[in-house]
């Protein structure tokens, strides 16, 4: 994966982290709500793995945000 792609994964993971903390959820609780393993949630936030569209949609629902918020990358 090239540097630009890695930066996008990092920005996505940072958004998941930001909105999870804003809702005062642990990684374990959010993973449970989204039906994935806690380790997978950690890897998404740390940009070690990507997330399928199904997981992205479930994350947005669990975080009670529009899905596009997860893709609004800040500088």
C-alpha positions in Angstrom: 0.0 0.0 0.0 1.3 3.4 -0.9 1.8 6.3 1.5 -1.4 8.2 0.5 -3.5 5.1 1.1 -1.9 4.6 4.5 -2.7 8.2 5.4 -6.4 7.6 4.5 -6.5 4.5 6.7 -4.9 6.5 9.5 -7.4 9.4 9.1 -10.3 6.9 9.0 -9.0 5.2 12.2 -8.6 8.6 13.9 -12.2 9.5 13.1 -13.4 6.2 14.5 -11.4 6.9 17.7 -12.6 10.5 17.9 -16.3 9.6 17.7 -15.9 6.6 19.9 -14.3 8.7 22.7 -17.0 11.4 22.1 -19.7 8.8 22.8 -17.6 7.6 25.8 -17.4 4.0 24.5 -14.6 1.6 25.0 -13.2 -0.3 22.1 -14.7 -3.4 23.5 -18.2 -2.0 23.8 -18.1 -0.5 20.3 -16.8 -3.8 18.9 -19.7 -5.6 20.5 -22.2 -3.1 19.1 -20.7 -3.5 15.6 -20.3 -7.3 15.9 -16.6 -7.5 15.4 -13.8 -8.7 17.7 -12.2 -6.0 20.0 -8.8 -6.7 18.4 -10.2 -5.9 15.0 -11.6 -2.6 16.4 -8.2 -1.8 17.7 -6.6 -2.6 14.4 -9.1 -0.3 12.5 -8.3 2.6 14.8 -4.6 2.0 14.4 -4.9 1.7 10.6 -3.5 -1.8 10.6 -6.5 -3.1 8.7 -9.3 -1.6 6.6 -13.0 -2.0 7.3 -15.6 -3.5 5.0 -18.5 -1.4 4.0 -20.8 -3.4 6.3 -18.5 -2.6 9.2 -18.3 1.1 8.2 -22.1 1.4 8.1 -22.5 -0.4 11.5 -19.8 1.9 13.0 -21.7 5.0 11.8 -25.0 3.6 13.2 -23.4 2.7 16.5 -21.7 6.0 16.8 -24.9 7.8 15.8 -23.3 9.8 13.1 -23.8 10.1 9.3 -21.4 7.7 7.6 -19.7 10.5 5.7 -18.4 11.9 9.1 -16.0 8.9 9.2 -14.5 10.1 5.9 -14.2 13.8 6.7 -10.4 13.9 7.0 -8.9 16.8 8.8 -5.4 18.1 8.1 
